[in-house]
Amino acid sequence: MSPNFVSEVLLVPRRHLHDCLAAEQFEPRFEHRRILAPDDVTLRTCMARLVDGERQGEADRDGYRDAAARRLVLRLVELWGGGRPDWHDDDSAFDARTITSLTDYIDAHVRIGPSVSDLALRVGLSPSHFAKKFRLSTGLSLHRFVNRRRLEAALRMLRDHRRPLASVALDLGFSSQSHFTRLFSSLTGMTPAKYRKQFRPVTA
């Protein structure tokens, strides 16, 4: 199947589309009419992500597929004449599997620090809806959560006395060693250097 075909033609079984619409609490209204525009940016992006998901590792593949498939269904609903769901009253948290998947992705990209938009796309939500559910699920904003994961990684990395503190700070995405030291001290009550001394090998 050529990339052009994948990006311009989409075949969705009627039963599957019916179930997806019902799950999103929309009343299915099937009509025999063309609804897919070949130049629709959202559809093209979703299809590209579905194809790209096949190239991801097993841990990332489900996240890619779920996010793209959800966004794809919502776009089909819009093209079919329905509105997008109203998430303002959604006070539910993410399930454990989703939190684990998001945390794994954050850990794998901790140096860059994934944005709210990046992670929202992975689970098929708007950035504002994602931010609300993420805080409900973790008790922290994404920014604070990422910094906590950076510091947890730092606690492991500081046990290696051969790595300079500046290298640890850079590898974890801190803007400077001083920034790393301030944040580390505020959350642990000691500087990185003092923490490291606890693991210094005892010489005879």
C-alpha positions in Angstrom: 0.0 0.0 0.0 1.5 3.3 -1.0 1.8 6.3 1.3 -0.4 8.3 -1.0 -3.2 5.7 -0.8 -2.9 5.6 3.0 -3.2 9.4 3.4 -6.1 9.9 0.9 -8.3 6.8 1.3 -9.9 5.6 4.6 -12.2 2.6 4.8 -14.0 2.3 8.2 -16.4 -0.7 8.7 -19.9 0.7 9.4 -20.3 -1.5 12.5 -17.0 -0.2 13.9 -17.9 3.4 13.3 -21.3 2.9 14.8 -19.7 1.4 18.0 -17.1 4.3 18.2 -19.8 6.9 17.9 -22.0 5.2 20.5 -19.0 5.0 22.9 -18.6 8.8 22.6 -22.4 9.2 23.3 -23.3 10.4 19.9 -26.4 9.2 18.1 -25.2 7.5 14.9 -26.8 8.9 11.7 -25.6 7.0 8.7 -26.1 8.6 5.3 -24.8 7.6 2.0 -22.7 10.7 1.3 -19.0 11.4 0.9 -17.5 12.9 4.1 -13.8 12.5 3.6 -11.8 15.3 2.0 -8.5 14.1 0.6 -6.8 17.2 1.9 -8.1 17.1 5.4 -5.1 17.9 7.6 -6.4 16.1 10.7 -7.2 12.9 8.9 -3.9 12.9 7.1 -2.0 13.4 10.4 -3.9 10.6 12.1 -3.3 8.2 9.3 0.4 9.2 9.3 0.6 8.5 13.0 -1.1 5.1 12.6 1.4 4.1 10.0 4.3 5.6 12.1 3.1 3.6 15.1 3.9 0.4 13.3 7.6 1.5 13.4 7.6 2.2 17.2 8.8 -0.2 19.9 6.2 -2.3 21.6 5.9 0.0 24.6 5.1 3.1 22.4 2.9 1.3 19.8 -0.3 1.2 21.8 0.0 4.8 22.8 0.4 5.9 19.2 -2.5 3.8 18.0 -4.8 4.8 20.8 -4.2 8.6 20.4 -4.4 8.5 16.6 -7.5 6.3 16.6 -9.4 8.5 19.1 -8.6 11.7 17.3 -9.6 10.1 14.0 -13.0 9.1 15.3 -13.6 12.5 16.8 -12.7 14.1 13.4 -15.1 11.7 11.7 -17.9 12.8 14.1 -17.2 16.4 13.2 -17.3 15.7 9.5 -20.5 13.7 10.0 -22.2 16.8 11.4 -21.8 16.1 15.1 -20.1 18.3 17.7 -17.1 17.5 19.8 -17.7 16.1 23.3 -17.9 18.6 26.1 -15.2 17.6 28.6 -15.8 20.4 31.1 -17.6 18.1 33.5 -15.2 15.3 33.2 -13.7 14.7 36.7 -12.3 11.3 36.0 -8.7 10.3 36.4 -6.6 8.4 33.9 -6.5 4.6 34.5 -3.3 2.9 35.8 -2.3 1.7 32.3 -2.5 5.2 30.8 -0.5 6.7 33.7 2.2 4.0 33.3 2.4 4.7 29.5 2.6 8.5 30.0 5.3 8.1 32.7 7.3 5.7 30.5 7.2 8.3 27.7 8.2 11.1 30.0 11.1 9.1 31.4 12.3 8.3 27.8 12.1 12.0 26.9 13.0 13.6 30.2 15.9 15.6 28.8 13.6 17.5 26.5 10.6 17.5 28.8 7.4 16.6 26.8 4.9 19.4 26.6 1.2 19.2 27.5 0.4 19.2 23.8 2.7 16.3 23.1 1.2 14.1 25.8 -2.4 15.2 25.1 -2.0 14.1 21.5 -0.9 10.6 22.7 -4.1 10.1 24.5 -6.4 11.9 22.1 -7.4 14.8 24.3 -7.2 18.6 24.1 -4.3 20.1 26.0 -6.6 21.7 28.6 -8.5 18.5 29.2 -5.3 16.5 29.4 -3.8 19.0 31.9 -6.9 18.7 34.1 -7.0 14.9 34.1 -3.3 14.7 34.6 -3.4 16.8 37.7 -6.4 14.8 39.0 -4.5 11.6 38.4 -1.1 12.5 39.9 -1.8 15.5 42.2 0.8 17.5 40.2 1.0 19.7 37.2 2.9 18.2 34.3 5.8 20.6 34.9 6.2 19.5 38.5 5.7 15.8 37.6 8.5 16.0 35.0 10.8 17.6 37.5 10.1 14.9 40.0 10.9 12.2 37.5 14.1 14.1 36.7 15.1 14.2 40.3 14.3 10.5 40.8 16.6 9.8 37.8 19.2 12.0 39.4 19.1 10.0 42.7 20.2 7.0 40.7 22.7 8.8 38.5 24.5 10.5 41.4 25.6 7.1 42.8 28.1 7.0 40.0 31.0 9.1 41.3 32.7 9.2 37.9 30.0 11.5 36.4 30.4 15.2 36.9 27.4 17.0 38.5 27.2 19.3 35.4 26.9 16.2 33.2 24.0 14.8 35.3 22.2 18.2 35.2 22.6 18.4 31.4 21.5 14.8 30.7 18.3 15.4 32.7 17.4 18.6 30.9 18.1 21.2 33.5 19.1 24.6 32.2 22.2 24.7 34.4 24.0 23.0 37.3 22.8 25.7 39.6 19.2 25.2 38.6 19.6 21.5 39.2 21.2 22.1 42.6 18.4 24.5 43.7 15.6 22.1 42.7 17.4 19.1 44.1 18.0 20.8 47.5 14.4 22.1 47.7 13.0 18.6 47.4 15.6 16.5 49.2 17.0 18.9 51.8 20.6 18.5 50.7 22.7 19.4 47.7 23.6 16.8 45.0 27.2 16.8 46.2 26.2 16.0 49.8 23.8 13.3 48.6 26.6 11.7 46.5 29.0 11.5 49.5 26.8 8.9 51.1 27.7 6.5 48.3 31.4 7.2 48.1 33.4 4.0 48.2 35.3 3.5 51.5 39.0 3.4 50.9 41.2 1.1 53.0 
